[in-house]
Amino acid sequence: MAKVIINGRVYGIRYDLSAQERVEEEFGDLKTAFAKMKKTASEREALDAVKKMFVIMANCERDFRGEPEDVTAEALKHAPMSVISQLGAAIVDAIQESMRVETANSGPADDEVHDGFLEELDAKNGKTGG
């Protein structure tokens, strides 16, 4: 879990299917969210996008732990500007963590390209060819 400290309070942030759905509702897709978080349109739009991603992902973490989803952008109201870059890095870390969680704590990652459909057929019917 990625964490960020804002005004002395530690916030866990999580990216999973629940967060993905919320990102799609808010931004359309993750690529659009990242584009807005970068200063592509305006600094204000980038700041708003980071705030929205923080709220989505912090509440996702709280929901995952069975806690109320009560994090709002208000948590960032008096945060120093340096927190925004830390928050951006934590958001990226949480998303990357979510993408590799399949192999976490289970040995080395299997980076081979697999065709799940063909592997399933091979398992059912016995390997074909060679």
C-alpha positions as CSV (number, residue, x, y, z in Angstrom):
1,M,0.0,0.0,0.0
2,A,1.3,3.4,-0.9
3,K,1.1,6.1,1.8
4,V,1.3,9.8,2.0
5,I,1.5,12.2,5.0
6,I,-0.6,15.3,4.8
7,N,-0.6,17.7,7.7
8,G,0.8,15.0,10.0
9,R,-1.8,12.4,9.1
10,V,-0.9,9.3,7.2
11,Y,-3.2,8.3,4.4
12,G,-3.1,5.0,2.7
13,I,-4.0,5.0,-1.0
14,R,-5.1,2.0,-3.0
15,Y,-5.9,1.3,-6.6
16,D,-8.1,-1.7,-7.4
17,L,-11.2,-2.4,-9.4
18,S,-13.3,-0.2,-7.2
19,A,-10.9,2.7,-7.7
20,Q,-10.8,2.0,-11.4
21,E,-14.6,2.3,-11.7
22,R,-14.5,5.6,-9.8
23,V,-11.7,6.9,-12.0
24,E,-13.7,6.0,-15.1
25,E,-16.8,7.8,-13.7
26,E,-14.7,10.9,-12.9
27,F,-12.2,11.1,-15.8
28,G,-13.4,8.5,-18.4
29,D,-10.2,6.4,-18.1
30,L,-6.9,6.2,-16.3
31,K,-5.0,7.7,-19.3
32,T,-7.2,10.8,-19.2
33,A,-6.7,11.1,-15.4
34,F,-2.9,11.0,-15.9
35,A,-3.0,13.5,-18.7
36,K,-4.9,15.9,-16.5
37,M,-2.6,15.3,-13.5
38,K,0.3,16.5,-15.8
39,K,0.2,20.1,-16.5
40,T,-1.3,19.6,-20.0
41,A,-4.2,22.0,-19.8
42,S,-3.5,24.2,-16.8
43,E,-1.9,24.1,-13.4
44,R,-5.3,24.4,-11.8
45,E,-6.7,21.4,-13.8
46,A,-3.6,19.4,-12.8
47,L,-4.1,20.2,-9.1
48,D,-7.8,19.4,-9.3
49,A,-7.0,16.0,-10.9
50,V,-4.4,15.1,-8.2
51,K,-7.0,16.0,-5.5
52,K,-9.7,13.9,-7.1
53,M,-7.3,10.9,-7.5
54,F,-6.3,11.3,-3.9
55,V,-9.9,11.3,-2.7
56,I,-10.8,8.3,-4.8
57,M,-7.7,6.2,-3.8
58,A,-7.7,7.2,-0.1
59,N,-11.4,6.2,0.2
60,C,-10.8,3.0,-1.7
61,E,-8.1,2.1,0.9
62,R,-10.5,2.9,3.8
63,D,-13.3,0.9,2.2
64,F,-10.9,-2.0,1.7
65,R,-10.1,-1.9,5.5
66,G,-13.8,-1.7,6.3
67,E,-13.6,1.9,7.4
68,P,-15.9,4.8,6.4
69,E,-15.1,6.5,3.1
70,D,-14.8,9.9,4.6
71,V,-11.7,11.4,3.0
72,T,-12.4,14.6,1.1
73,A,-10.3,17.2,-0.7
74,E,-10.6,19.2,2.5
75,A,-7.7,17.1,3.8
76,L,-5.5,19.0,1.4
77,K,-6.7,22.5,2.2
78,H,-3.7,23.6,4.2
79,A,-1.1,21.1,2.9
80,P,2.2,22.5,1.7
81,M,2.7,22.6,-2.0
82,S,5.5,19.9,-1.7
83,V,2.8,17.4,-0.7
84,I,1.3,17.6,-4.2
85,S,4.4,16.1,-5.8
86,Q,4.7,13.5,-3.1
87,L,1.0,12.7,-3.6
88,G,1.5,12.3,-7.4
89,A,4.4,9.9,-6.7
90,A,2.3,7.9,-4.2
91,I,-0.6,7.7,-6.7
92,V,1.8,6.2,-9.4
93,D,3.2,3.8,-6.8
94,A,-0.2,2.6,-5.8
95,I,-1.2,2.0,-9.4
96,Q,2.0,0.2,-10.2
97,E,1.6,-1.9,-7.0
98,S,-1.9,-2.9,-8.1
99,M,-0.6,-4.0,-11.5
100,R,2.1,-6.3,-10.0
101,V,0.2,-7.7,-7.0
102,E,-0.4,-10.9,-8.8
103,T,3.2,-12.0,-8.3
104,A,3.8,-10.2,-5.0
105,N,5.2,-12.5,-2.3
106,S,5.0,-15.6,-4.6
107,G,8.5,-15.8,-5.9
108,P,10.0,-14.2,-9.0
109,A,7.7,-12.5,-11.5
110,D,6.8,-14.5,-14.6
111,D,7.4,-11.9,-17.4
112,E,6.7,-14.3,-20.2
113,V,3.9,-13.5,-22.6
114,H,1.1,-16.0,-22.2
115,D,-2.0,-16.8,-24.1
116,G,-4.4,-17.8,-21.4
117,F,-7.0,-19.3,-23.8
118,L,-4.4,-21.5,-25.5
119,E,-2.9,-22.6,-22.2
120,E,-6.4,-23.6,-21.0
121,L,-7.0,-25.6,-24.1
122,D,-3.6,-27.3,-23.8
123,A,-4.4,-28.2,-20.2
124,K,-7.8,-29.7,-21.1
125,N,-6.7,-31.5,-24.3
126,G,-3.1,-32.2,-23.8
127,K,-0.3,-30.2,-25.5
128,T,-0.5,-30.2,-29.2
129,G,2.4,-29.9,-31.7
130,G,6.0,-30.8,-30.9
